[in-house]
Amino acid sequence: MAFNSLTFLAFLCLTVILFWTLPKKIQLPAIFISSLAFYGSYVPSHIALLSWSILFNFFAAQLIAWKKLTRHRTTLLFVAVGGNLFLLLYFKYIAFLFDNIFSIFNFFGYQTLVDVPSVLLPIGISFYTFQAISYVVDVYRRDQNPTRNFFLFGCYISFFPQLIAGPILRAGEVMAQLSAPKKIRTEFLSRGIRLIIFGLFLKVVLADNLSPLVDESFSASADLLGALDVLTMSFLFGYQIYFDFAGYSMIAVGCASLFGLQFPNNFYFPYAACSPREFWQRWHITLSSWIRDYLYAPLCRVKGEKRSTGGLKLSHTKTFSFMPLLVTWGLMGLWHGASWNFLLWGLYHGFLVLVWRACYALVQDKTKIRLAFSGWFVTLPLIMLGWVPFRSHDVQHSLALYSRLFDWTAYGFLGLRENYYLIAFFILCMFLICFWATTYVQKSKLIETRFGQICDFLFLFVCVCLVLIFFIPVEQFIYFQF
């Protein structure tokens, strides 16, 4: 039941109507059952896994907060986190682990007769596992009181708009909203419909139409491509994955708004970033803040830091160390998939952040101001080139494409069709125009004027028309595989 399908839209409308017409006591159970039905529409057997994760973490948090077990809080936390990680490691990385172990044996001449285990990856397991871990850790830190309402916790973990691919929520952001009494308001519905329309526009009109271009370019032999081709390919895929994932996030936030819930934004013009760190304050914001709070800060042994809103910045400069940074980014890369390509992608971003920090610490204050303005010209191509291993077939393919950048003879010819370069340049220009226009509208409050409201209506009307034109082919969202 993909978001970009008529089936989901019908399911969403039915669920919203039931939610606002049912009594308060039945609303949470109704959402919980609807979320399980939504999840089961992909693979029905995986409902059992999701239900086990909910039950396990619900009671684990109760035990961690139980005063009679205060002495064993740390042990219970390790058991809770370990139980979550075990499921994630088994379903997502067991085949990758065995495949590499067997490859090592074969390298030394030992033949392995055992087949690599094949396990079907449950959709969305990375996302709801991270939410469960943050919940038990927050309870352990006493930042969150464990709820005794099972349906409230079940909705927090399994709420269907963000169950499959985020945003990654915190209990403090959602549970209070779910448990608070609400009345239907036109602001909820109008905001939700707007976000859903624009999210579908990004996915159906932009991302899906870029997909054939990206597939064709990455299927070409690296020897036939020039350096400009590799850069153009990376830009095209960078646009595709941004439109795809940002579109999903907008639809998820919009669906939540229909239920009177306000979810955090997951993207804010990431390709306008002037530094690698700023990019991760704009891209997949809920994941980068989760990584910072629950992985990077503990590795740096930092305590008492306030919750982040993105990026990996710490106020304790004495704790700076390149090892926690690279370990964090390596694990973040592997979180996206069981492949050496994703590890390479993660370490690539870790290296960019590391180099940027070192350069930023050396320059003077006046130079920092200039760097803030000129950094975009350096940051954008580096970020886009980082998508090469994310999309390539394997590490060898990634290195072959990167090698074209260092081959001076590869700068003299073009291997792609002419429209590829024009499309990449046009999208970049439109992205910058939208960024500047959005910034201007927010500062000037133009949307509150009659002219701004007319322009907004016309823009939404055009988006609806284009969505209806391109809505027929249903393609899965890229981040469903994570």
N, C-alpha and C positions, 0 to 999 in steps of 0.2 A: 504494500500500500504506500507507494511513493507519494511525496508531497505534490509532485507535478502530475497528478492524475485526478480524474473526475471521481474515482472511488474515494480518495482521501477527502476531497472537498465535501462530498456527501456525508462522509463519516464525521467530519469536523462540524458541519452544520447541525447534524443530529445530536452530537455530543454537547454542543453549546446550548441548544434549545433545552435539552434535558437538564443541563446544569442549572440554568436560570429558572426553570419551572419546578424543580424538585425542592422539597424542604431542606433546610440547612443540614439536618442530621444525615441526610442521604447523599449529599453532594460529593463528599470525599470518597465514600465507597463506590459511587457511580463513576467518578474519574478514575479510580484505581482499576476497576473492572474494565473500563473502556481502554485504559492504557495497556492492560494485559492482552486484550483482544487485538489491539493495534500491533503489539509486538508479536503476537502469535500469527498474524497474517503473513509474516515472512517465513518463519519456521516454527510450527506449533510446539514442537518438543522443547524449544529453548525457553518456553514460559517457565518450565520447572527450574531452570538455572537462574533466571531472573528472580523467581519467587524465593529460591534458596538464599540468594544474595541479600534480599530484603529481610528475610527472617534472621539470618545469621548476624547481620549488622545491627538489627533492631535490638536483639537480646544481648549482643556484645557490648553495645553502648550502655545498656541497663546495668550490666555487671561491672563495667569500668566505673560507673558513677555510684555504685552501691557502697555505702560507708563501711559495711562489715568486711569488704574486700579491699580496703584502702591500701593495705600492704602489698597487694598483688596487682595494683593498677597497671604498672609497667609491663608485667608479664601478660596480663590480659590484652593490653594494647598490642604487643608483639604478636599475640595469637590472632587478634582481629585483623591487623594489617597483613600478617602472613597468610591468613586464610583467603583474603581478597587477592593478594598477589599470586597465590598458588593457582587459583582459577584462571587468572589472566595469563600466567606463564604457561599453563597446560594447554589451554585452548588456542592461544595465539602464537606461542613460541616453541612448542614441543617438537613439531616437525622441523623447524629451523635448527633447533639444538641437535637433534639426532642426525640430521643431514650433514652438519658440520663435523660432528664426532665421527661419523662413518667416513667422511672425506679425509680426515686425519689418519684413520686406520688404513685406508686405501693408499694414502701417500707413502706410508711406511711398509707397504707390501702385504698388509693383513686384509684378507677378503672378509667382508661382513655379509652374513647370510640373512640377517634380520632386515625386514623391510622398514622403511621410514614410516612411522605412524601417520595416518591421515585423519585429521580432526577438523570438522566443519567449524569455522570461526563464527561464534554467535555475534550477530550484528549489534553494534553499540556497546560491546562489553567493556571497551577501554573507557568510555565516557561514564557509564553508571558505576564502574568500579572505582574510578577516581572520586566520584561524588560520595560513595560509601566510605572511602578511606578518609576523606576530609571530615566527614561527620564524626567518626569514632575518634579521630585525632583532636578535633575541636572539643569533644566531650572530655577527653583526657586532659586537655589544657584548661578545662573549665571555661572555655569561651562559649560553649553551647550546652544548655541543659537537655538531657535526653528526653524525648517525648514518650509518653505512655500510650499515645494514640497510634495504633498500628497503621490505620488507613492514612493518617497524616504523613507518617514516615514513608509508607508505600508510595504515596503520590509524589513525595520529594524525589525518590529514586526513579520511579517509572513514569512520571508525567510525560505523556506521549509526544507533545510537540518537540521536546529536546532530548528524548530518550536515545535516539539513534545517532545523532552527531552533535550534541551540545546545543547551546552553551553549557559549559560545566558549571553547575550551580553550587552555592554553599547553603547549608541548612539555615543559617541566619538570614539569608536573602529570601528564602521561599516559604519556610514553615510558618512564619508569622503572617504572611499574606494568605496562605491557604487556610489557616485557622481563623482569621479575622472575618467577621460578618460583612458581607458585601451586598450592594444593591446594583442592579444593572444600570449602567450609565452610557450615554451616547458617546462619551469620550473614549471609553474602553473599546467600543465597537468600531468607531471611525478610525482610531489609531491602528487597531488590529487589521482592519481591511486594507488600509493604506500600505502597511508593511507587507502584508501577504501579496498584494498586487505587485509591489516593487520587487519583492523577493522572487516571485515567479518571472518577472521581466528579466532579472539578472540571470536566472537559471535557464529558462526556456528560450528566450530570445538571444541572449549573448553567449552564455557558456556552451549551450548545445550546438550553436552554429559555429563556434570556434573549434569544437571537438574534432571534426574531420580534418581541419587544417593541421592541428597538433598531431593527430595520429599519422597523417601522411608524412609530415616532416620528420618525426622521430622514427619512422619506419625506413627512412632513406639511409643508405650506407654513409658512414662518417667520412669515408674517403672522397665522396662526391660533394661534400659540403664545404663551404668556406667559413671563415671566422665570422663574417657578418650573418651568415645563415644560422650558425649556432646561437648567436646573440638574439636574432629574430625569433628562433624557435623557443628560446627560454622566455622571451617577452610574451609570446603568444600563449604558452602554457601558464605563465604567471597570471595573465589576464583570465584564462579559463578557470583555473582553480580558485582565483579570487571571486569571480562572478558566481561560480558554483557554490562555494562554501559560504560566502557572504549572503547569497540568495537563500540558502537553507537557513542560516541564522536569522535572517529577517523574517522568514516565514514562521520560524519557531517563536520568535519574540512576538510576532503579530498574533499567532494562535493563542499564546499565553494572555495577551491583552484582551482577547475576546472573553476570557474567563476572569477578567479583572485583576490579572497579575502583571507585574512589571519586572521583566527579566533584564539583566545587564546586556548592553550592546557588546557584540563580539568582534566587530570590525569598525574602524574609522579611518578611511582613506590611507591604508598602509603604504601605498606607493608614493605618498607625499612625504615620507619620513626622510629626515636629514642625517640619520645615523642608524647603524644596525640595532642599537638598543631602542631607539624610538620606533623602529619598525615593529618590534615585538611589544611595544605599548599600543600599537594600532592593529596588529594582526593577531587573530585568535586570542583576544585579550584574556578570556577566562582561563585558557590553558596556561599561558605564560605566567599569570598571577598565581595559579595553582602550583606550578613548578617552582616558582620563587618561594612561596610560603611553606610548602611541604617537602621540598627536596633541597633546593639550593641553600636556604637559610639554615636548615639543620646541618648540612654538610660543612657550612662555614661556622657552625656552633654559635650562631647568633640567636639570642633570646630577647623577647620583649619588643620585637619589631611589630609595627602596625601592619595590618593587612594591606597588601599591595593591590594596585589596580592595573598591573601589567608591567612587563619588563623585568629585569633582574637586578635593579639597583638596590644597594644596601647603604644605609647611612653610616655604618661602621666601616670606615675605609681601612682600618687596620686588619680587618678580616679578609681583605682581598687576597685571593689565591687563584692561580690559574687551574689547579687541579680540580677543585670543586666545580669551577665553571665548565671545564671540558667534560667532566663526568656527568654533570647536569645535562649538557647539550647532547652528549652521546646517548644517554637514556631517553632524552626527549625525542631524538631521532628514531630510536628503536620503538618508542611508544607508537609511532605512526605505522610501523609494520615490521615484520620479522624478515629483514633483509639487510645485507651489508650496504645497499644503496642508501637506506634511511639512516644508518649509522654515519655514513659519509656525509649525508646532508646535515645531520645534527652537528657533527664536528666542524663542518664548514661554517655554520652560523656561530658556533662557539668561538672559532678562530677569528671571525669578523668582529665579534663583540670584544674579544681580548685585545686585538690590534687597535680597535677604536679607543678602548679605555687607555691603553698605553700612550697613544698619540695625544689624546685629550688631556692626559695628566701632564704632558711635557710642555705643551704650548702655553703661552701667556694669555691673560684675560682678553686682550684685544683680538688676538688670533682666534680665540674661542668664539667670539661673536661672528667673525667672518666665516669660521668653519660651520656655524649653524646655518648660514645661508648657502654656502657653496657645497656643503656636504651632500646635498641631494644629488648632484651630478655624479658623485662617486658612489653613493649608497645604492641608487636605483639599479644601475647595471650589475653591481655585485650581488644584490639581492636576487635579481632575475636570473643571473647565471647559477645561483644556488639551486634553482629549480631543476637543473639538468639531471642530477642523480635521483631526484624525486620522481621524475617521469621516465628515465631511461630504463632499458630492459634489465641491465645488470651493471656491476661496477666496471667491467671492461668496456661496455658501451659508453658509460659516463666518461671514463678516462680518454677514450677515443675522441669523443666530442670536445672535451677540454683541450686535447692536444692540438686541435685545429686553431685554437686561439694563440698558440705559441709557434705556429708554423707561418713564417712570414710569406711563404708562397701561397698560403690560403687566403690572403687578403685581396687577391687579384681577380677572383671570379665569384659568381653567384650561382648557387645550386637550386634555389627555390624559385617558384613562379613569382612574377612581379607583384601580384596583388598581396602576397604575404607581407612584404615590407610596407606596402601602403596601409594595409589593415592594422599592422602593429603600430605604425606612426599615428594613424587616425585615432585609435583607441587611447593612446597616450595623451594626445591633445584633448580629447573629450574628457578624459579622467581629470586632467589638470583644470579644465574649464569648470567641471562639476565641483571640484574641490574649492576653487576660488568662489564660485557662485554660492555654494553652501555656507562658506565662511562669511561671505557678505550678507546673506540673508539672515544668518544667526545674529550678527552684530547689529544690523540695521532694523531687525524685526520686520522685514518686508512682508513676511507671510501674514502678518496681522492686518495689513492694508487690503483694501478691496482689489487692487491690481494684483497683489501677490496671491490672493485667494483664487482669482480668475486664472492666473498662470498655473497655479498648483492643480486646479481642476482640469485644465487642458492637458497638463503633463500626465496626470493619472489616466485620463481618457485615452491618450495615445498609447500608454503602457498597456491598458486593458485590450485595446485593439490588436496590438502586436502579440500579446500573450495568446489571444484567441486564434490568431493566424498560425502561430508556431506550437500550439499546445498539443497537437495530435501525437507526435513522436514522444514517447516516454523513455528518458534515459536516467539511469541511477545517478545519484549524487556521488561525487568522487569520494567524499569522506565517509560514505557508508562502509567502505572496506576497512576502516580503521576502528 
